[in-house]
Amino acid sequence: MGAPKGVARKGVLTALRPDPHRGNGQYPIAWLHICAPLGAIPTATSRCACGWDRSAVGRRQVLALVDDHAAHRDVCPLRSSQEGRAAA
């Protein structure tokens, strides 16, 4: 009687996202989203948890934003190493 073995008691088990505070301590802080459909004008957005938020429309501006996004990695206060600053 009752449910067969191995069946969830109250509904279906679902996959849960891992806890961002566990694991190896790495988590995303910056995102670059590019949308370039065939035959349409490309768009892009670059966002960072530090507050960096830029967008671009058109091929030339999108390519420039990709470069700006990569350059932001070097100056982002969330990515800079505190150890290097203390040693200097």
C-alpha positions in Angstrom: 0.0 0.0 0.0 1.1 3.6 -0.4 3.7 4.8 -2.9 6.4 2.5 -4.3 9.9 2.8 -2.9 12.1 5.6 -4.3 9.2 7.9 -5.1 9.1 11.4 -3.4 6.7 11.7 -0.6 5.5 15.2 -1.4 5.8 15.9 -5.1 8.7 15.7 -7.5 12.2 16.3 -6.5 13.8 19.2 -8.4 17.4 20.1 -9.1 18.5 23.0 -7.0 21.2 25.6 -7.9 24.3 25.2 -5.8 24.7 27.6 -2.9 26.9 30.5 -4.1 28.5 30.7 -0.6 29.8 27.2 -0.8 32.4 25.6 -3.0 35.6 27.1 -4.1 34.6 30.7 -3.5 34.4 31.7 -7.1 31.3 33.4 -8.5 30.6 35.6 -11.5 30.8 39.4 -11.0 30.7 40.7 -14.6 28.6 39.8 -17.6 28.9 40.6 -21.3 25.8 39.9 -23.3 26.0 40.2 -27.1 23.0 39.8 -29.4 23.8 39.7 -33.1 21.0 38.1 -35.1 21.8 37.4 -38.8 20.8 40.5 -40.8 20.0 42.7 -37.8 21.9 45.4 -35.9 24.0 43.9 -33.1 23.5 45.1 -29.5 25.5 44.4 -26.3 25.5 45.1 -22.6 28.3 45.0 -20.1 27.5 44.8 -16.4 29.5 44.3 -13.3 28.6 43.9 -9.7 30.7 47.0 -8.9 28.2 49.2 -10.7 29.7 49.2 -14.2 26.8 49.3 -16.6 27.3 50.0 -20.3 25.4 49.2 -23.6 26.1 49.6 -27.3 24.2 49.4 -30.5 25.8 48.8 -33.9 28.8 46.8 -35.0 31.5 49.4 -34.3 30.1 50.3 -30.8 29.7 46.7 -29.9 33.3 45.9 -30.7 34.4 48.9 -28.7 32.3 47.7 -25.7 33.9 44.3 -25.9 37.3 46.0 -25.6 36.0 48.2 -22.7 34.6 45.2 -20.9 38.0 43.4 -21.1 39.8 46.5 -19.9 37.4 46.9 -17.0 38.7 43.6 -15.6 42.1 45.3 -14.8 40.5 48.3 -13.0 37.5 46.7 -11.3 37.6 47.2 -7.5 36.0 43.8 -7.0 38.7 42.0 -8.9 41.7 43.8 -7.6 43.9 41.8 -5.2 44.1 43.2 -1.7 47.3 41.2 -1.1 49.2 43.0 -3.9 48.1 46.4 -2.4 49.3 45.5 1.1 52.7 44.3 -0.2 53.3 47.5 -2.3 
